[in-house]
Amino acid sequence: MTNTLTSYMLLSRNLATSLQRKGQDPIVARETAYYQANIGKVKSVDDFMADKRLYNYAMKAFGLEDMGYAKAFMRKVLTEGTSSATAFANRLADDRYVAFAKAYDFSPGASAKGTDPVVVSPTQLSPAGSAKLSLPYALATSYDFTGTNEASFTLASKVDATATKSATIVLNKAAFAGKVADLAKVTPTEIGAAINAQIGASGPDGLMGKVQVGISASGSLFFETTGYTNLGFDGAPGGTGVNADTVYLAGGTNRTLTVDNAPLSAPGQTAVDIGNGMDLSPGANVKGVVDAYLQQSLEGDAGAEDTGVRLALYFARKAPFLNSGYDVLSDPALTQVVNTVIGLPATSSATTSEALAKRATLIASKVDFTSFLDPAKVEAFARRFAAIWDAQNNTATDPILALFSNGRS
């Protein structure tokens, strides 16, 4: 049997290849394909939980596979969401539930609907009202787009009873270069102009001429549907085929507007909030969930053979997000890794808040959390854990380690 350190190094050195190989496993590939094909069709918590394959895939991706049976518990997590401080997920000590509730928020993005004409008098109708949408949060005074910052969202409008037009708006360094006075201080007005330019660039099959953008009185992005007429190839009213007219009214209940955050354009980009938050809808976050599912599958398979390998892989994944001793103590697996490396006994005796505070302070004094922003430092810590784990648990499989055990476990 290969020892923990060797097994961990083989996986971590070629993690991308290991994940790709795991994704090609027939069972994993089949479940992944099903998730990719169907999660975008789900519109409610009830639909999501009724589809066992989707639900189980999601639970595993977020490391909650062992809680799959607790349907009532998980329904409460999902239905209460995370927007309220008193929401169920926010009151749980485990931040996996918060992440899960955010990922599977089936409420629509910011949306608005037009209005039909209303009878004012026996001889008069009010005009149909356009769909008007102001994003929930005000824009900042300016934004820095000199680096990897990016805002990406899909703007869609139902233009008649059967057709929906859309455009994906991407605001980043490339989008603003040469078009703004200062990339480090892009103003709300410049953001509005860039969005309008991309709407126009989406063409007749997109939102060109069908939606306009401005800044509302409250300082947020404001969208409104507009009337659209295309007289066809000949530019004259009437005609058929390429000469046929296309007319969309600005208002009426058929006209809608929806803004949904979209995945960033490339790995390494940093999400920026321009008034609609940064959470993605379940259908837009498919790649993130699939990647997490593959990672969990890899770690699970490794753990079936060697618990130490699974712990090391898990630590390497979570370490960049650790900021304090409390972050470690809130996660039993991370606690085991850190305790092993710095030589602390189990924390079962830390049952009071005072004892927990002392433990957290002690861990913080021995672990430089800022160093975990460096992948090389994370890797060194994980390997150190794996080596100590071998010394404590795997001397029977490694004769060299047995020389140092002195007859003790």
C-alpha positions as CSV (number, residue, x, y, z in Angstrom):
1,M,0.0,0.0,0.0
2,T,1.3,3.5,-0.9
3,N,1.8,5.7,2.0
4,T,-0.3,8.9,2.6
5,L,2.4,11.4,1.5
6,T,3.1,9.6,-1.7
7,S,-0.5,9.2,-2.6
8,Y,-1.3,12.8,-1.8
9,M,1.7,14.1,-3.9
10,L,0.7,11.9,-6.9
11,L,-2.8,13.4,-6.8
12,S,-1.9,17.0,-6.0
13,R,0.9,17.3,-8.6
14,N,-1.5,16.3,-11.3
15,L,-4.8,17.5,-9.8
16,A,-6.3,18.8,-13.1
17,T,-5.5,15.4,-14.8
18,S,-6.9,13.5,-11.8
19,L,-10.1,15.5,-11.9
20,Q,-10.4,15.0,-15.6
21,R,-9.9,11.3,-15.2
22,K,-12.6,11.2,-12.5
23,G,-15.0,13.1,-14.8
24,Q,-14.5,10.3,-17.4
25,D,-15.7,7.6,-15.0
26,P,-18.9,6.3,-16.5
27,I,-21.1,6.8,-13.5
28,V,-19.7,10.3,-12.8
29,A,-20.0,11.3,-16.4
30,R,-23.6,10.1,-16.6
31,E,-24.7,12.0,-13.5
32,T,-22.8,15.1,-14.6
33,A,-24.4,15.0,-18.0
34,Y,-27.9,14.7,-16.4
35,Y,-27.2,17.7,-14.1
36,Q,-25.9,19.9,-16.9
37,A,-28.9,19.1,-19.1
38,N,-31.6,19.6,-16.4
39,I,-30.6,22.1,-13.7
40,G,-31.5,25.0,-15.9
41,K,-35.1,23.7,-16.2
42,V,-35.7,23.8,-12.5
43,K,-37.7,26.8,-11.3
44,S,-38.5,26.1,-7.7
45,V,-37.2,24.4,-4.5
46,D,-40.0,21.8,-4.8
47,D,-39.0,20.8,-8.4
48,F,-35.3,20.7,-7.3
49,M,-35.9,18.4,-4.3
50,A,-38.3,16.2,-6.3
51,D,-35.6,15.3,-8.8
52,K,-33.4,12.9,-6.7
53,R,-30.6,12.9,-9.2
54,L,-30.2,16.7,-9.3
55,Y,-30.6,17.0,-5.5
56,N,-28.1,14.2,-4.7
57,Y,-25.6,15.6,-7.2
58,A,-25.9,19.1,-5.7
59,M,-25.6,17.7,-2.1
60,K,-22.4,15.8,-2.9
61,A,-20.9,18.8,-4.7
62,F,-21.3,20.9,-1.5
63,G,-20.0,18.2,0.8
64,L,-23.5,17.5,2.2
65,E,-23.9,14.0,0.9
66,D,-24.4,12.6,4.4
67,M,-27.3,15.0,4.9
68,G,-29.2,13.8,1.8
69,Y,-31.8,12.0,3.9
70,A,-32.7,15.2,5.9
71,K,-35.2,16.6,3.4
72,A,-37.2,18.7,5.8
73,F,-34.0,20.2,7.2
74,M,-32.6,21.0,3.7
75,R,-35.9,22.4,2.5
76,K,-35.8,24.9,5.4
77,V,-32.2,25.9,4.4
78,L,-33.3,26.5,0.8
79,T,-36.7,28.2,1.4
80,E,-35.4,30.7,4.0
81,G,-32.4,31.6,1.8
82,T,-29.6,33.8,3.2
83,S,-30.9,37.4,2.8
84,S,-32.1,37.6,6.4
85,A,-29.7,37.5,9.4
86,T,-32.2,35.1,11.1
87,A,-32.5,32.8,8.1
88,F,-32.0,29.1,9.1
89,A,-28.7,28.7,7.1
90,N,-27.2,31.8,8.7
91,R,-27.9,30.4,12.2
92,L,-26.1,27.2,11.5
93,A,-22.4,26.9,12.5
94,D,-21.5,25.2,9.2
95,D,-21.0,27.6,6.3
96,R,-21.7,24.8,3.8
97,Y,-25.4,25.5,4.3
98,V,-25.0,29.2,3.5
99,A,-23.1,28.3,0.3
100,F,-25.8,25.7,-0.7
101,A,-28.7,28.1,0.0
102,K,-27.0,30.8,-2.2
103,A,-26.2,28.4,-5.0
104,Y,-29.8,27.1,-5.2
105,D,-31.8,30.3,-4.9
106,F,-34.5,29.8,-7.5
107,S,-36.0,33.2,-7.1
108,P,-35.7,35.1,-10.4
109,G,-33.1,37.8,-11.0
110,A,-34.2,41.4,-10.9
111,S,-37.2,41.5,-13.2
112,A,-40.0,43.8,-14.3
113,K,-43.2,43.4,-16.4
114,G,-45.0,45.9,-18.7
115,T,-48.6,46.8,-18.4
116,D,-51.6,46.5,-20.8
117,P,-53.7,49.6,-21.7
118,V,-56.3,50.5,-19.1
119,V,-59.7,51.9,-19.8
120,V,-59.7,55.6,-18.6
121,S,-63.2,56.5,-20.0
122,P,-65.6,54.9,-22.5
123,T,-63.7,56.6,-25.3
124,Q,-60.2,56.6,-23.9
125,L,-57.5,54.0,-23.2
126,S,-54.3,54.7,-21.3
127,P,-51.2,53.6,-23.3
128,A,-49.5,50.3,-22.6
129,G,-46.7,50.7,-20.1
130,S,-43.2,49.6,-20.8
131,A,-41.3,47.3,-18.5
132,K,-39.1,49.4,-16.2
133,L,-36.4,47.9,-13.9
134,S,-34.1,49.5,-11.5
135,L,-31.4,47.3,-9.9
136,P,-31.7,46.9,-6.1
137,Y,-28.4,48.6,-5.2
138,A,-26.8,51.9,-6.2
139,L,-23.6,52.1,-8.2
140,A,-20.4,53.1,-6.5
141,T,-18.9,56.5,-7.3
142,S,-16.4,54.8,-9.6
143,Y,-14.9,51.4,-10.4
144,D,-11.4,50.2,-11.0
145,F,-11.2,48.1,-14.2
146,T,-7.4,48.2,-14.7
147,G,-6.9,44.6,-13.6
148,T,-9.1,41.5,-13.5
149,N,-12.3,43.1,-12.2
150,E,-15.4,42.2,-14.2
151,A,-19.2,42.5,-14.1
152,S,-21.1,40.1,-16.3
153,F,-24.8,39.7,-16.6
154,T,-27.5,38.5,-19.0
155,L,-30.2,41.1,-19.9
156,A,-33.3,39.5,-21.4
157,S,-36.7,40.8,-22.6
158,K,-39.7,38.9,-23.7
159,V,-40.8,40.9,-26.8
160,D,-44.0,39.2,-27.6
161,A,-46.1,36.2,-26.7
162,T,-43.5,33.7,-28.0
163,A,-40.1,35.4,-28.4
164,T,-37.5,36.4,-25.9
165,K,-34.4,38.4,-26.9
166,S,-31.2,38.6,-24.8
167,A,-27.7,39.9,-24.7
168,T,-24.8,39.0,-22.3
169,I,-23.1,42.2,-21.1
170,V,-19.4,41.9,-20.0
171,L,-17.8,44.9,-18.4
172,N,-14.0,44.6,-17.9
173,K,-10.7,46.1,-18.9
174,A,-11.1,45.0,-22.5
175,A,-14.6,46.5,-22.8
176,F,-13.6,49.9,-21.4
177,A,-10.1,50.2,-22.9
178,G,-9.9,53.4,-25.1
179,K,-13.5,54.3,-24.3
180,V,-13.3,55.9,-20.8
181,A,-11.3,58.7,-19.4
182,D,-9.6,56.6,-16.6
183,L,-9.8,52.8,-16.4
184,A,-9.0,53.1,-12.6
185,K,-12.1,55.4,-12.1
186,V,-14.9,54.2,-14.5
187,T,-18.0,56.3,-13.7
188,P,-21.6,55.2,-13.6
189,T,-22.3,57.2,-16.7
190,E,-19.5,55.4,-18.5
191,I,-20.9,52.1,-17.3
192,G,-24.3,53.0,-18.7
193,A,-22.8,54.0,-22.0
194,A,-20.9,50.7,-22.3
195,I,-24.0,48.7,-21.6
196,N,-25.9,50.6,-24.2
197,A,-23.1,50.0,-26.7
198,Q,-23.2,46.2,-26.1
199,I,-26.9,46.2,-26.4
200,G,-26.6,47.8,-29.8
201,A,-23.8,45.4,-30.8
202,S,-26.1,42.4,-30.0
203,G,-27.9,43.2,-33.3
204,P,-31.5,42.7,-34.5
205,D,-31.5,39.2,-33.1
206,G,-30.5,40.5,-29.7
207,L,-31.7,43.6,-27.9
208,M,-30.6,46.3,-30.3
209,G,-33.3,49.0,-30.2
210,K,-35.5,47.0,-27.7
211,V,-34.0,48.1,-24.4
212,Q,-32.4,51.3,-23.1
213,V,-30.2,51.8,-20.1
214,G,-29.7,54.8,-17.8
215,I,-29.0,55.8,-14.2
216,S,-32.0,56.1,-11.9
217,A,-32.6,58.9,-9.4
218,S,-31.3,56.5,-6.6
219,G,-28.0,56.0,-8.5
220,S,-28.7,52.4,-9.6
221,L,-28.7,51.1,-13.2
222,F,-32.1,51.6,-14.8
223,F,-33.5,49.5,-17.7
224,E,-36.6,50.2,-19.8
225,T,-38.1,48.4,-22.8
226,T,-38.6,50.4,-26.0
227,G,-40.7,50.0,-29.1
228,Y,-38.9,48.4,-32.1
229,T,-39.6,48.5,-35.8
230,N,-37.6,46.8,-38.6
231,L,-39.0,47.3,-42.1
232,G,-37.0,44.4,-43.6
233,F,-34.5,44.3,-46.4
234,D,-36.3,46.7,-48.6
235,G,-36.8,49.3,-45.9
236,A,-40.5,49.8,-46.9
237,P,-43.6,48.9,-45.0
238,G,-45.2,45.6,-45.8
239,G,-43.6,42.7,-47.6
240,T,-42.8,39.1,-47.0
241,G,-39.7,37.0,-46.5
242,V,-36.6,39.1,-46.1
243,N,-38.8,42.2,-46.7
244,A,-41.2,41.4,-43.9
245,D,-41.7,44.0,-41.2
246,T,-40.9,43.2,-37.5
247,V,-42.6,45.3,-34.9
248,Y,-42.4,44.9,-31.1
249,L,-44.4,47.2,-28.8
250,A,-42.6,48.9,-25.9
251,G,-45.3,47.9,-23.4
252,G,-48.0,45.4,-22.6
253,T,-47.8,42.4,-20.3
254,N,-45.8,40.5,-23.0
255,R,-42.9,42.8,-22.5
256,T,-40.6,41.9,-19.7
257,L,-37.1,42.6,-18.5
258,T,-34.8,40.3,-16.5
259,V,-31.3,40.8,-15.3
260,D,-29.4,37.7,-14.1
261,N,-25.7,37.5,-13.2
262,A,-23.7,35.5,-15.6
263,P,-20.4,33.5,-15.3
264,L,-17.3,35.5,-15.6
265,S,-15.6,35.5,-19.1
266,A,-12.5,33.6,-18.0
267,P,-10.8,32.0,-15.1
268,G,-8.9,34.5,-13.0
269,Q,-11.4,37.3,-13.4
270,T,-12.8,38.9,-10.2
271,A,-16.5,39.5,-9.9
272,V,-17.7,43.1,-9.3
273,D,-21.1,44.1,-8.0
274,I,-22.8,46.8,-10.1
275,G,-26.1,46.7,-8.3
276,N,-27.5,43.2,-8.5
277,G,-25.2,41.3,-6.2
278,M,-22.8,38.6,-7.4
279,D,-24.6,35.3,-6.9
280,L,-25.3,33.2,-9.9
281,S,-28.5,31.4,-10.7
282,P,-28.4,27.6,-10.5
283,G,-28.5,27.3,-14.2
284,A,-25.6,29.8,-14.6
285,N,-23.4,28.1,-12.0
286,V,-23.2,24.7,-13.6
287,K,-19.5,24.6,-14.1
288,G,-18.8,25.6,-10.5
289,V,-21.0,22.8,-9.2
290,V,-19.6,20.2,-11.6
291,D,-16.0,21.1,-10.6
292,A,-17.0,20.8,-6.9
293,Y,-18.7,17.5,-7.6
294,L,-15.5,16.1,-9.3
295,Q,-13.4,17.3,-6.4
296,Q,-15.6,15.8,-3.8
297,S,-15.7,12.5,-5.8
298,L,-11.9,12.5,-6.0
299,E,-11.5,13.2,-2.3
300,G,-14.1,10.5,-1.4
301,D,-12.4,7.9,-3.5
302,A,-9.0,8.8,-2.0
303,G,-10.5,8.7,1.5
304,A,-11.9,5.2,1.0
305,E,-8.3,4.0,0.7
306,D,-6.6,6.4,3.0
307,T,-8.3,9.0,5.3
308,G,-5.1,11.0,5.5
309,V,-5.1,11.6,1.8
310,R,-8.7,12.9,1.9
311,L,-7.9,15.2,4.7
312,A,-4.8,16.6,3.0
313,L,-6.8,17.2,-0.3
314,Y,-9.6,18.8,1.7
315,F,-7.2,21.1,3.5
316,A,-5.5,22.2,0.3
317,R,-8.9,23.2,-1.1
318,K,-10.1,25.1,1.9
319,A,-6.9,26.7,3.2
320,P,-6.9,29.9,1.1
321,F,-10.3,30.8,2.7
322,L,-9.1,30.5,6.3
323,N,-8.6,33.7,8.3
324,S,-8.6,32.7,12.0
325,G,-8.5,29.9,14.5
326,Y,-12.3,30.0,14.7
327,D,-12.4,29.1,10.9
328,V,-10.4,26.0,11.7
329,L,-12.3,25.0,14.8
330,S,-15.7,25.3,13.0
331,D,-14.6,22.4,10.7
332,P,-13.7,19.1,12.3
333,A,-11.6,18.0,9.3
334,L,-9.6,21.2,9.2
335,T,-9.2,21.0,13.0
336,Q,-7.8,17.5,12.7
337,V,-5.3,18.6,10.0
338,V,-4.1,21.6,11.9
339,N,-3.9,19.9,15.3
340,T,-1.8,17.1,13.7
341,V,0.7,19.6,12.1
342,I,1.1,21.9,15.2
343,G,1.0,19.1,17.7
344,L,-2.2,19.9,19.6
345,P,-4.5,17.2,21.1
346,A,-8.1,16.8,20.1
347,T,-10.4,19.7,21.0
348,S,-13.2,17.7,22.8
349,S,-12.3,19.4,26.1
350,A,-12.9,22.9,24.6
351,T,-16.6,22.9,25.5
352,T,-16.9,26.5,26.9
353,S,-16.7,29.7,24.9
354,E,-13.7,30.7,27.0
355,A,-11.9,27.4,26.2
356,L,-12.8,27.8,22.5
357,A,-11.4,31.3,22.4
358,K,-8.1,30.2,24.0
359,R,-7.9,27.4,21.5
360,A,-8.5,29.7,18.6
361,T,-5.9,32.1,19.9
362,L,-3.4,29.3,20.3
363,I,-4.0,28.1,16.7
364,A,-3.6,31.6,15.4
365,S,-0.3,32.0,17.2
366,K,1.1,28.9,15.5
367,V,-0.4,29.2,12.0
368,D,0.2,32.1,9.6
369,F,-3.2,32.2,7.7
370,T,-2.0,34.9,5.3
371,S,0.6,32.4,4.0
372,F,-2.2,30.2,2.7
373,L,-2.8,32.7,-0.1
374,D,0.4,31.3,-1.5
375,P,-0.3,27.9,-3.1
376,A,3.2,26.7,-2.4
377,K,2.8,27.4,1.3
378,V,-0.5,25.5,1.3
379,E,1.1,22.6,-0.5
380,A,4.0,22.5,2.0
381,F,1.5,22.5,5.0
382,A,-0.6,19.7,3.4
383,R,2.5,17.6,2.7
384,R,3.8,18.1,6.3
385,F,0.4,16.9,7.5
386,A,0.6,13.8,5.3
387,A,4.1,13.0,6.5
388,I,3.1,13.3,10.2
389,W,-0.1,11.2,9.5
390,D,2.1,8.5,8.0
391,A,4.4,8.5,11.1
392,Q,1.3,8.2,13.4
393,N,-0.8,5.8,11.4
394,N,1.0,4.0,8.6
395,T,4.2,2.6,10.0
396,A,3.0,-0.9,9.1
397,T,3.1,0.0,5.4
398,D,6.4,1.9,5.5
399,P,9.4,0.0,7.1
400,I,11.5,3.2,7.3
401,L,8.8,5.0,9.4
402,A,8.7,2.0,11.7
403,L,12.3,2.7,12.7
404,F,11.1,6.0,14.3
405,S,8.0,4.7,16.0
406,N,9.9,3.2,19.0
407,G,7.1,0.7,19.4
408,R,4.4,3.4,19.9
409,S,1.5,4.3,17.7
